[in-house]
């Protein structure tokens, strides 16, 4: 049985690119605008109603993330057409990309699933993952799930990032001891 490599807290985030609808490429983990950190949300794809709900919910926390200096970004393995179709159900203003490859999914240590049917989707896809990358390009927070039902609660996450980013708290990257 093949073993996947999981990114560990404190690891340098891998240099990976994804494609926006306008055809431009973006580097995952590189914050935009005034943000110095980026939260990369990997979602399953347009076939997943829980992903649609979560992404729409995330929009409501965009300002809270921004106040913490954290840019938000979403990406999936969907095709350009699938993302264009999905946008009809999304009410988001943060960047969203498509075309995450299996090689990239493996580099991120994500769980990968086979579609249950052609009606679900036409490609293997990543299960949810969250990667919060700090100003040094290091993985400060990581959350990887093997199913769509387990994801960080966005209120707690945004408040937690605000707390971590407060210099008075001097909060280090947690979970860095290796056994």
Residue frames as a rotation matrix with the C-alpha (Angstrom) as fourth column:
UNK 1
0.579 0.815 0.000 0.00
0.815 -0.579 0.000 0.00
0.000 0.000 -1.000 0.00
UNK 2
-0.209 -0.648 0.732 1.36
0.603 -0.675 -0.425 3.40
0.770 0.353 0.532 -0.99
UNK 3
0.035 0.141 -0.989 1.89
0.928 -0.371 -0.020 5.94
-0.370 -0.918 -0.144 1.75
UNK 4
0.564 0.151 0.812 1.08
0.516 -0.832 -0.204 9.56
0.644 0.534 -0.547 1.22
UNK 5
-0.586 -0.776 -0.235 3.38
0.745 -0.400 -0.534 12.23
0.321 -0.488 0.812 2.50
UNK 6
0.596 0.792 -0.133 1.63
0.770 -0.515 0.377 14.66
0.230 -0.327 -0.917 4.83
UNK 7
-0.074 -0.548 0.833 2.82
0.095 -0.836 -0.541 18.21
0.993 0.039 0.114 5.20
UNK 8
0.006 0.004 -1.000 3.79
0.976 0.216 0.007 18.98
0.216 -0.976 -0.003 8.75
UNK 9
0.953 0.290 -0.092 3.28
0.304 -0.895 0.326 22.19
0.013 -0.338 -0.941 10.70
UNK 10
0.489 -0.793 -0.363 6.31
-0.191 -0.504 0.842 24.40
-0.851 -0.343 -0.398 10.14
UNK 11
-0.078 -0.481 0.873 7.16
0.793 0.501 0.346 22.87
-0.604 0.719 0.342 6.75
UNK 12
-0.726 -0.148 -0.671 7.90
-0.305 -0.806 0.508 25.20
-0.616 0.574 0.540 3.88
UNK 13
0.338 0.927 0.162 4.72
-0.136 0.218 -0.966 25.26
-0.931 0.304 0.200 1.80
UNK 14
-0.250 -0.495 0.832 5.35
0.710 0.490 0.505 23.70
-0.658 0.717 0.229 -1.64
UNK 15
-0.612 -0.034 -0.790 5.57
-0.401 -0.848 0.348 25.94
-0.682 0.529 0.505 -4.68
UNK 16
-0.534 0.544 0.648 2.33
0.742 0.668 0.050 25.09
-0.406 0.507 -0.760 -6.53
UNK 17
-0.893 0.263 -0.365 0.32
-0.380 -0.874 0.301 27.02
-0.240 0.408 0.881 -9.08
UNK 18
-0.297 0.870 0.394 -3.36
0.707 0.478 -0.522 26.98
-0.642 0.124 -0.757 -10.01
UNK 19
-0.870 0.002 0.493 -5.35
0.430 -0.487 0.760 28.66
0.242 0.873 0.423 -12.75
UNK 20
-0.525 0.714 -0.463 -7.97
-0.015 -0.551 -0.834 31.39
-0.851 -0.431 0.300 -12.37
UNK 21
0.324 0.787 0.526 -10.92
0.572 0.280 -0.771 31.68
-0.754 0.550 -0.359 -14.77
UNK 22
0.816 -0.035 -0.577 -9.22
-0.374 -0.793 -0.482 34.51
-0.441 0.609 -0.660 -16.66
UNK 23
0.873 -0.470 -0.129 -6.41
0.200 0.588 -0.784 32.09
0.444 0.659 0.607 -17.50
UNK 24
0.195 -0.837 0.512 -3.83
-0.699 -0.485 -0.526 33.67
0.688 -0.256 -0.679 -15.20
UNK 25
0.241 -0.189 -0.952 -1.89
0.485 0.873 -0.050 31.49
0.840 -0.450 0.302 -12.82
UNK 26
0.515 -0.074 0.854 -1.44
-0.695 -0.619 0.365 32.11
0.502 -0.782 -0.370 -9.13
UNK 27
-0.490 -0.718 -0.494 1.00
-0.109 0.613 -0.783 30.63
0.865 -0.330 -0.379 -6.66
UNK 28
0.588 0.711 -0.385 -0.76
0.252 0.292 0.923 28.94
0.768 -0.640 -0.007 -3.75
UNK 29
0.445 -0.358 -0.821 0.28
0.894 0.118 0.433 30.31
-0.058 -0.926 0.372 -0.37
UNK 30
-0.745 -0.645 0.171 1.36
0.660 -0.751 0.041 33.72
0.102 0.143 0.984 -1.74
UNK 31
-0.043 0.813 -0.580 -0.95
0.759 -0.351 -0.549 36.34
-0.650 -0.464 -0.602 -0.19
UNK 32
-0.225 0.113 0.968 -2.49
0.812 -0.527 0.250 39.09
0.538 0.842 0.027 -2.30
UNK 33
0.565 0.521 0.640 -3.10
0.202 -0.839 0.505 42.74
0.800 -0.157 -0.579 -1.45
UNK 34
0.170 -0.456 0.874 -2.18
-0.762 -0.623 -0.176 43.89
0.624 -0.636 -0.453 2.06
UNK 35
0.946 0.240 0.217 -2.29
-0.324 0.718 0.616 40.40
-0.008 -0.653 0.757 3.59
UNK 36
-0.040 -0.999 0.018 0.93
-0.993 0.038 -0.109 38.78
0.108 -0.022 -0.994 4.80
UNK 37
-0.707 -0.069 0.704 -0.55
-0.242 0.959 -0.150 35.29
-0.665 -0.276 -0.694 5.28
UNK 38
-0.364 0.664 -0.653 -2.80
-0.868 0.013 0.497 33.16
0.338 0.748 0.571 3.07
UNK 39
-0.298 0.405 0.864 -5.38
-0.394 0.773 -0.498 30.50
-0.870 -0.489 -0.071 3.91
UNK 40
-0.663 0.038 -0.748 -5.65
-0.712 0.278 0.645 28.03
0.233 0.960 -0.157 1.03
UNK 41
-0.073 0.740 0.669 -8.93
-0.582 0.513 -0.631 26.11
-0.810 -0.435 0.393 1.10
UNK 42
-0.906 -0.129 -0.404 -8.92
-0.402 0.567 0.719 22.98
0.136 0.814 -0.565 -1.05
UNK 43
-0.111 0.932 0.346 -12.46
-0.711 0.169 -0.682 21.83
-0.694 -0.322 0.644 -1.80
UNK 44
-0.261 0.022 0.965 -13.81
0.210 0.977 0.034 18.72
-0.942 0.211 -0.260 -3.51
UNK 45
-0.976 -0.059 0.208 -15.52
0.215 -0.178 0.960 20.39
-0.020 0.982 0.186 -6.48
UNK 46
-0.668 0.744 -0.003 -18.85
-0.714 -0.639 0.288 21.56
0.212 0.195 0.958 -7.82
UNK 47
-0.237 0.576 -0.782 -20.37
-0.069 0.793 0.605 18.10
0.969 0.197 -0.148 -7.31
UNK 48
-0.547 -0.092 -0.832 -20.19
0.744 0.402 -0.534 18.57
0.383 -0.911 -0.152 -3.54
UNK 49
0.367 0.770 0.521 -23.11
0.365 -0.635 0.681 20.51
0.855 -0.060 -0.515 -1.99
UNK 50
0.728 -0.162 -0.666 -21.24
0.657 -0.112 0.746 20.74
-0.195 -0.980 0.025 1.33
UNK 51
-0.415 -0.907 0.078 -18.36
0.873 -0.372 0.316 22.49
-0.258 0.199 0.945 -0.48
UNK 52
-0.279 0.408 0.869 -20.78
0.515 -0.700 0.494 24.98
0.810 0.586 -0.015 -2.04
UNK 53
0.774 0.622 -0.120 -22.26
0.390 -0.319 0.864 25.71
0.499 -0.716 -0.489 1.39
UNK 54
0.425 -0.692 -0.583 -18.81
0.799 -0.016 0.601 26.01
-0.425 -0.721 0.546 3.01
UNK 55
-0.565 -0.655 0.502 -17.42
0.819 -0.519 0.245 28.35
0.100 0.550 0.829 0.34
UNK 56
0.046 0.672 0.739 -20.50
0.344 -0.705 0.620 30.58
0.938 0.226 -0.264 0.58
UNK 57
0.866 0.207 -0.455 -20.13
0.482 -0.102 0.870 30.58
0.134 -0.973 -0.188 4.37
UNK 58
-0.027 -0.979 -0.203 -16.44
0.960 -0.082 0.269 31.46
-0.280 -0.187 0.941 4.01
UNK 59
-0.256 -0.001 0.967 -17.42
0.597 -0.787 0.157 34.64
0.760 0.617 0.202 2.14
UNK 60
0.727 0.650 0.220 -19.11
0.192 -0.501 0.844 35.84
0.659 -0.571 -0.490 5.35
UNK 61
0.770 -0.518 -0.372 -15.77
0.456 0.040 0.889 35.60
-0.446 -0.854 0.268 7.20
UNK 62
0.384 -0.653 0.653 -13.67
0.795 -0.126 -0.593 37.26
0.470 0.747 0.470 4.50
UNK 63
0.501 -0.141 0.854 -13.48
-0.223 -0.974 -0.030 40.54
0.836 -0.175 -0.520 6.43
UNK 64
0.915 -0.152 0.373 -12.51
-0.348 0.168 0.922 38.80
-0.203 -0.974 0.101 9.68
UNK 65
0.578 -0.747 0.328 -9.69
0.774 0.629 0.070 36.98
-0.258 0.213 0.942 7.89
UNK 66
0.338 -0.427 0.839 -8.61
0.536 -0.645 -0.544 40.27
0.774 0.633 0.011 6.27
UNK 67
0.768 -0.001 0.641 -8.51
-0.444 -0.722 0.531 41.99
0.462 -0.692 -0.554 9.67
UNK 68
0.788 -0.516 0.336 -6.10
-0.003 0.542 0.840 39.25
-0.616 -0.663 0.425 10.78
UNK 69
0.085 -0.771 -0.631 -3.94
-0.855 -0.381 0.352 39.91
-0.512 0.509 -0.692 7.69
UNK 70
-0.588 -0.207 0.782 -4.94
0.049 0.956 0.290 36.58
-0.807 0.209 -0.552 6.14
UNK 71
-0.417 0.354 -0.837 -5.92
-0.904 -0.254 0.343 36.37
-0.092 0.900 0.426 2.48
UNK 72
-0.037 0.425 0.905 -8.32
-0.224 0.879 -0.422 33.56
-0.974 -0.218 0.062 1.50
UNK 73
-0.374 -0.190 -0.908 -8.11
-0.927 0.060 0.369 31.44
-0.016 0.980 -0.199 -1.62
UNK 74
0.282 0.507 0.815 -9.97
-0.410 0.831 -0.375 28.33
-0.867 -0.229 0.442 -2.80
UNK 75
-0.352 -0.436 -0.828 -8.95
-0.936 0.187 0.299 25.67
0.025 0.880 -0.474 -5.32
UNK 76
0.394 0.445 0.804 -10.20
-0.389 0.874 -0.293 22.30
-0.833 -0.197 0.517 -6.59
UNK 77
-0.649 -0.597 0.471 -9.41
0.089 0.556 0.827 19.74
-0.755 0.579 -0.307 -9.26
UNK 78
0.418 0.888 0.194 -12.45
0.385 0.020 -0.923 20.82
-0.823 0.460 -0.334 -11.28
UNK 79
-0.325 -0.403 0.856 -12.09
0.946 -0.121 0.302 21.83
-0.018 0.907 0.421 -14.92
UNK 80
-0.994 -0.028 -0.106 -12.60
0.020 -0.997 0.080 25.39
-0.108 0.077 0.991 -16.09
UNK 81
-0.490 0.869 -0.065 -16.11
-0.214 -0.047 0.976 24.49
0.845 0.492 0.209 -17.30
UNK 82
-0.005 0.472 -0.881 -16.98
0.777 0.556 0.294 22.87
0.629 -0.684 -0.370 -13.98
UNK 83
-0.638 -0.264 -0.724 -15.85
0.696 -0.599 -0.396 25.98
-0.329 -0.756 0.566 -12.08
UNK 84
-0.943 0.323 0.076 -17.78
-0.234 -0.809 0.539 28.26
0.236 0.491 0.839 -14.43
UNK 85
-0.168 0.917 -0.363 -20.91
0.103 0.382 0.918 26.17
0.980 0.117 -0.159 -13.82
UNK 86
-0.167 0.033 -0.985 -20.28
0.938 0.314 -0.148 26.09
0.305 -0.949 -0.084 -10.06
UNK 87
-0.952 -0.304 -0.034 -20.09
0.300 -0.910 -0.285 29.90
0.056 -0.282 0.958 -9.87
UNK 88
-0.372 0.896 0.240 -23.86
-0.167 -0.320 0.933 30.05
0.913 0.307 0.269 -10.46
UNK 89
0.545 0.579 -0.606 -24.27
0.429 0.428 0.795 28.53
0.720 -0.694 -0.015 -6.97
UNK 90
-0.155 -0.715 -0.681 -21.50
0.987 -0.074 -0.146 30.52
0.054 -0.695 0.717 -5.29
UNK 91
0.837 0.339 0.429 -21.79
0.297 -0.941 0.165 34.00
0.459 -0.011 -0.888 -3.79
UNK 92
0.457 -0.785 -0.418 -18.09
0.726 0.058 0.685 34.64
-0.513 -0.617 0.597 -3.23
UNK 93
0.980 -0.198 -0.004 -15.69
-0.170 -0.829 -0.533 37.47
0.103 0.523 -0.846 -3.97
UNK 94
0.282 -0.929 0.240 -12.39
-0.546 0.051 0.836 35.79
-0.789 -0.367 -0.493 -3.02
UNK 95
-0.166 -0.410 -0.897 -10.20
-0.982 0.155 0.111 34.16
0.093 0.899 -0.428 -5.68
UNK 96
0.413 0.305 0.858 -11.07
-0.346 0.924 -0.162 30.61
-0.842 -0.230 0.487 -6.69
UNK 97
-0.282 -0.647 -0.708 -9.01
-0.942 0.046 0.333 28.42
-0.183 0.761 -0.623 -9.01
UNK 98
0.825 0.544 0.153 -9.36
-0.474 0.814 -0.335 25.16
-0.306 0.204 0.930 -10.86
UNK 99
0.708 -0.458 -0.538 -7.22
-0.371 0.408 -0.834 22.37
0.601 0.790 0.119 -12.25
UNK 100
0.175 -0.639 0.749 -5.45
-0.930 0.141 0.338 21.06
-0.322 -0.756 -0.570 -9.14
UNK 101
0.127 -0.200 -0.972 -3.58
-0.664 0.710 -0.233 17.98
0.737 0.675 -0.043 -10.37
UNK 102
0.921 0.174 -0.348 -3.17
0.083 0.785 0.613 14.65
0.380 -0.594 0.709 -8.59
UNK 103
0.008 -0.988 -0.156 0.56
0.724 0.113 -0.681 15.37
0.690 -0.107 0.716 -8.34
UNK 104
-0.479 -0.121 0.869 -0.26
-0.297 -0.910 -0.290 18.64
0.826 -0.397 0.400 -6.56
UNK 105
0.608 0.757 0.241 -2.79
-0.542 0.174 0.822 16.91
0.580 -0.630 0.516 -4.31
UNK 106
0.696 -0.418 -0.583 -0.11
0.559 0.826 0.075 14.40
0.450 -0.378 0.809 -3.31
UNK 107
-0.366 -0.871 0.328 2.43
0.451 -0.474 -0.756 17.20
0.814 -0.129 0.566 -2.69
UNK 108
-0.254 0.374 0.892 -0.09
-0.672 -0.731 0.116 18.73
0.696 -0.570 0.437 -0.28
UNK 109
-0.987 -0.161 0.011 -0.69
-0.126 0.726 -0.676 15.38
0.101 -0.669 -0.737 1.42
UNK 110
-0.303 0.951 0.058 -4.40
-0.941 -0.289 -0.175 15.48
-0.150 -0.108 0.983 0.63
UNK 111
-0.435 0.341 0.833 -6.67
0.115 0.939 -0.324 12.48
-0.893 -0.045 -0.448 0.63
UNK 112
-0.700 0.161 -0.696 -7.79
-0.708 -0.284 0.647 11.71
-0.093 0.945 0.312 -2.94
UNK 113
-0.197 0.734 0.650 -11.08
-0.148 0.633 -0.760 10.06
-0.969 -0.246 -0.016 -3.88
UNK 114
-0.958 0.073 0.279 -12.42
0.287 0.335 0.898 8.31
-0.028 0.939 -0.342 -6.92
UNK 115
-0.544 0.838 -0.026 -15.79
-0.834 -0.537 0.128 9.54
0.094 0.091 0.991 -8.19
UNK 116
-0.473 0.460 0.751 -18.65
-0.230 0.758 -0.610 7.22
-0.850 -0.461 -0.253 -7.25
UNK 117
0.243 0.547 0.801 -20.19
0.763 0.403 -0.506 7.67
-0.599 0.734 -0.320 -10.70
UNK 118
-0.601 -0.407 0.688 -19.86
0.775 -0.510 0.375 9.78
0.198 0.758 0.621 -13.84
UNK 119
0.401 0.815 0.418 -22.82
0.570 -0.579 0.583 11.79
0.717 0.004 -0.697 -12.53
UNK 120
0.671 -0.225 -0.707 -20.77
0.625 -0.342 0.702 12.81
-0.399 -0.913 -0.089 -9.49
UNK 121
0.528 -0.539 -0.656 -17.75
-0.611 -0.778 0.146 14.03
-0.589 0.324 -0.740 -11.49
UNK 122
0.979 -0.110 -0.170 -15.40
-0.079 0.563 -0.823 12.88
0.187 0.819 0.543 -14.22
UNK 123
0.116 -0.993 0.003 -12.07
-0.198 -0.026 -0.980 12.97
0.973 0.113 -0.200 -12.35
UNK 124
0.058 -0.225 -0.973 -10.38
0.912 0.407 -0.040 11.99
0.405 -0.885 0.229 -9.12
UNK 125
0.379 0.174 0.909 -10.64
-0.040 -0.978 0.204 14.79
0.925 -0.114 -0.363 -6.59
UNK 126
-0.748 -0.663 -0.040 -9.09
0.094 -0.045 -0.995 16.00
0.658 -0.747 0.096 -3.35
UNK 127
0.291 0.720 -0.630 -10.94
0.864 0.084 0.496 15.77
0.410 -0.689 -0.598 -0.09
UNK 128
0.877 0.170 0.449 -11.00
0.075 -0.972 0.222 19.03
0.475 -0.161 -0.865 1.92
UNK 129
0.055 -0.884 -0.464 -7.79
0.988 0.114 -0.100 20.60
0.141 -0.453 0.880 3.12
UNK 130
0.970 0.132 0.205 -6.84
0.098 -0.981 0.170 23.90
0.223 -0.144 -0.964 4.72
UNK 131
0.095 -0.987 -0.133 -3.32
0.984 0.113 -0.141 25.31
0.154 -0.117 0.981 4.64
UNK 132
0.990 0.130 -0.053 -2.54
0.139 -0.967 0.213 28.60
-0.024 -0.218 -0.976 6.38
UNK 133
0.249 -0.941 0.227 0.81
0.902 0.141 -0.408 29.88
0.352 0.306 0.885 5.13
UNK 134
0.596 -0.062 -0.800 2.66
0.526 -0.723 0.448 32.58
-0.606 -0.688 -0.398 7.08
UNK 135
0.881 -0.212 -0.424 4.82
-0.385 -0.841 -0.380 35.45
-0.276 0.497 -0.822 5.82
UNK 136
-0.132 -0.985 0.115 7.88
-0.749 0.175 0.639 33.16
-0.649 -0.002 -0.761 5.73
UNK 137
-0.075 0.189 -0.979 6.11
-0.878 0.452 0.155 30.66
0.472 0.872 0.132 3.44
UNK 138
-0.956 -0.287 -0.058 5.83
-0.212 0.815 -0.539 28.16
0.202 -0.503 -0.840 6.29
UNK 139
-0.170 0.915 -0.366 2.77
0.146 0.391 0.909 26.10
0.975 0.101 -0.200 7.06
UNK 140
-0.765 -0.102 0.636 1.39
-0.526 -0.470 -0.708 27.65
0.371 -0.877 0.306 10.25
UNK 141
-0.208 0.773 0.599 -1.96
-0.634 0.359 -0.685 25.81
-0.745 -0.522 0.416 10.38
UNK 142
-0.768 0.001 -0.640 -2.92
-0.543 0.528 0.653 22.60
0.339 0.849 -0.405 8.58
UNK 143
-0.230 0.750 0.620 -6.19
-0.520 0.444 -0.730 20.68
-0.822 -0.491 0.288 8.54
UNK 144
-0.697 -0.030 -0.716 -6.67
-0.663 0.408 0.628 17.70
0.273 0.913 -0.305 6.21
UNK 145
-0.062 0.768 0.637 -9.85
-0.691 0.428 -0.583 15.62
-0.720 -0.477 0.504 6.08
UNK 146
-0.953 -0.230 0.195 -10.70
-0.042 0.742 0.669 12.38
-0.299 0.630 -0.717 4.31
UNK 147
-0.360 0.885 0.294 -14.37
0.929 0.311 0.203 13.31
0.088 0.346 -0.934 3.84
UNK 148
-0.445 0.170 0.879 -16.56
0.305 -0.894 0.327 16.38
0.842 0.414 0.346 3.31
UNK 149
0.562 0.810 -0.166 -18.17
0.396 -0.087 0.914 16.30
0.726 -0.579 -0.370 6.75
UNK 150
0.554 -0.464 -0.691 -15.10
0.745 -0.096 0.661 17.32
-0.373 -0.881 0.293 8.74
UNK 151
0.022 -0.520 0.854 -13.83
0.636 -0.652 -0.413 20.88
0.772 0.552 0.316 8.19
UNK 152
-0.809 -0.362 -0.463 -12.75
0.587 -0.475 -0.655 23.71
0.017 -0.802 0.597 10.47
UNK 153
0.372 0.905 -0.208 -15.59
0.916 -0.394 -0.075 25.79
-0.150 -0.162 -0.975 11.87
UNK 154
0.041 -0.430 0.902 -15.02
0.733 -0.600 -0.320 29.16
0.679 0.675 0.291 10.21
UNK 155
0.778 0.263 0.571 -15.88
-0.154 -0.800 0.579 31.37
0.609 -0.539 -0.582 13.19
UNK 156
0.876 -0.481 0.043 -13.44
0.113 0.290 0.950 29.57
-0.470 -0.827 0.308 15.47
UNK 157
0.260 -0.806 0.532 -10.80
0.960 0.274 -0.055 29.47
-0.102 0.525 0.845 12.72
UNK 158
0.250 -0.150 0.957 -11.00
0.449 -0.857 -0.252 33.19
0.858 0.492 -0.147 11.93
UNK 159
0.894 0.075 0.442 -10.97
-0.334 -0.546 0.768 34.15
0.299 -0.834 -0.463 15.63
UNK 160
0.762 -0.639 0.105 -8.06
0.410 0.601 0.686 31.77
-0.502 -0.479 0.720 16.24
UNK 161
0.162 -0.711 0.684 -6.03
0.939 -0.102 -0.328 33.25
0.303 0.696 0.651 13.39
UNK 162
0.551 0.094 0.829 -6.71
-0.019 -0.992 0.125 36.72
0.834 -0.084 -0.545 14.73
UNK 163
0.957 -0.173 0.232 -5.40
-0.233 0.014 0.972 35.58
-0.172 -0.985 -0.027 18.12
UNK 164
0.520 -0.799 0.302 -2.33
0.773 0.591 0.230 33.85
-0.363 0.114 0.925 16.61
UNK 165
0.179 -0.434 0.883 -1.50
0.770 -0.497 -0.400 36.96
0.613 0.751 0.246 14.58
UNK 166
0.915 0.148 0.376 -1.63
-0.100 -0.819 0.565 39.27
0.392 -0.555 -0.734 17.63
UNK 167
0.060 -0.997 -0.051 2.05
-0.094 0.045 -0.995 39.97
0.994 0.064 -0.091 18.47
UNK 168
-0.061 -0.038 0.997 1.18
-0.951 -0.302 -0.070 40.23
0.304 -0.953 -0.017 22.19
UNK 169
0.811 0.467 0.352 0.34
-0.554 0.806 0.208 36.51
-0.186 -0.364 0.913 22.20
UNK 170
-0.160 -0.974 -0.158 3.71
-0.981 0.139 0.137 35.43
-0.111 0.177 -0.978 20.74
UNK 171
0.508 0.514 0.691 2.06
-0.455 0.842 -0.291 32.20
-0.731 -0.166 0.661 19.56
UNK 172
-0.534 -0.823 -0.193 4.42
-0.637 0.242 0.732 29.79
-0.556 0.514 -0.653 17.77
UNK 173
-0.067 0.416 -0.907 3.64
-0.782 0.543 0.307 27.17
0.620 0.729 0.289 15.14
UNK 174
0.087 0.194 0.977 2.14
-0.871 0.491 -0.020 24.27
-0.484 -0.849 0.212 17.10
UNK 175
0.821 0.339 0.460 2.64
-0.204 0.926 -0.319 20.52
-0.534 0.168 0.829 16.56
UNK 176
0.613 -0.624 -0.484 6.20
-0.723 -0.197 -0.662 20.67
0.318 0.756 -0.572 15.27
UNK 177
-0.147 -0.678 0.720 7.72
-0.808 0.502 0.308 17.86
-0.570 -0.537 -0.622 17.34
UNK 178
0.262 0.166 -0.951 8.48
-0.796 0.594 -0.116 14.85
0.545 0.787 0.288 15.18
UNK 179
0.440 -0.059 0.896 8.50
-0.675 0.636 0.374 11.33
-0.592 -0.770 0.240 16.56
